Amino acid sequence: MKPSSGKQEVIEEGENKFTVFLKSAPESGKANAELVKLLHKYFKTDVKIKSGLKSKKKIVEVGE
């Protein structure tokens, strides 16, 4: 995850590994909320952050 990058983009880096660029700053959960919203739009299913709420590296659950 790359917060405060000025763009929104999801780039697949390999199997089950993505780099996500976000416009929001990592404060008050804004970047995490933007991440979930952007990944929901990208994968067209529910997305949940499983670990890494305060880290740039996160594990997310896609779908249920």
Secondary structure, DSSP 4 states (H G I P E B T S, - for coil): -BTT-SS-EEEEEETTEEEEE-SS-SSTTHHHHHHHHHHHHHHTS-EEEEE-TTSSS-EEEE--
